[in-house]
């Protein structure tokens, strides 16, 4: 069941009618849980038992980790000396830590088993001369498809266990925890949401105000426009170009890189908009995941604006535990690089994702070093704050981001290397322009390029209105635009559409 479909619209409408007809909060939770199971069953029903098992394991481990750490709660003898009390406390904390690592390990094993085993077997087969490993990798790849949303699912579970270990209360309401984990708007591609933030809204669910209803509908409609009208149309060109690398010219490759950056943003942010809009109609607020990332002026700022919930997860559960920036400049740079390598690996089992993560790690290291120098030299800090300095910082940041998208879109290093080698001086096949631009879009290359520039300028205009002028659409105008947007999607969206890019992650 795709978000942009009449089926999903009817499904959401039916869920809302049943959901809001229930006065009991527990019955509403049951409605959401059953609806979420039906939603996922329409995509991969075979993995429902696995998801339920993972939910139960993390629910159970969370309770065990959260057992009162006072020794009197788990020792029969309440008359302990101070020394005995401290020793018992230390032993109990060690047990809680072992339970935490058990939970993290089980979640990671689940993720690795489905996403990375073929990659690992393939890469050990050659150096160890194990043809059986390569055969096993091929066998697994042909027969095993990773559950949709598994990476997001696992990251939320790990965050919950760590939060409980750090002192947050563990839930004793299995229904509530299962509903949070399987909540269908965020189940496949996030945004990554913490349990305690989500559960706080269970306590006081109220029917949305008229303003909130219009906001939810507007997010759904604008998300559909981003995905179906823009991302899918741009994606057709990207697929044609990157699918015919030998025939594409240098100009076509540059255009495809730019187009893919737009497609990825519009595709993923469109999904999140629909997810957030659906949640608002049910009385929940999912966190924002994008904040105009292509207008950031540093790579650090980019990661505060791109996939915001993933960045928050990385900072709280990886970067800070590794030491963050508290252990000197050298350790800080190492932590940044390691964290981004993990981000790259999380996105997929291919060397291209490792390179992509490594490039962003290096960029963050360079930014940190530049920032340190700027703090020491007032003239350098002042220069970066001038208009020309800001413009250059933005250009350098976006050049790095878009160039690294090559490895993200083409995780096969041979293909990515081919693109980089042919970015200059490569003529296009004589029929390439006709087949890609004229046949597929009815446009010349210049006209297609102009359309992409218009899309980018429109994004810049929206950014200027929202961030510069601090203006937003009022709810009557949003309600007026909702049917127009949905009608435009129904009328103009490419038939069939393209799958959401982040479904692969």
PyMOL commands that set and color helices and strands:
alter all, ss='L'
color gray80, all
select helices_A, chain A and resi 6-21+25-65+71-73+82-115+117-125+131-143+150-165+174-182+184-187+195-199+202-204+210-242+250-281+293-295+299-305+308-319+329-347+351-376+378-384+387-409+413-421+432-441+445-468+475-492+501-504
alter helices_A, ss='H'
color red, helices_A
deselect
rebuild
show_as cartoon
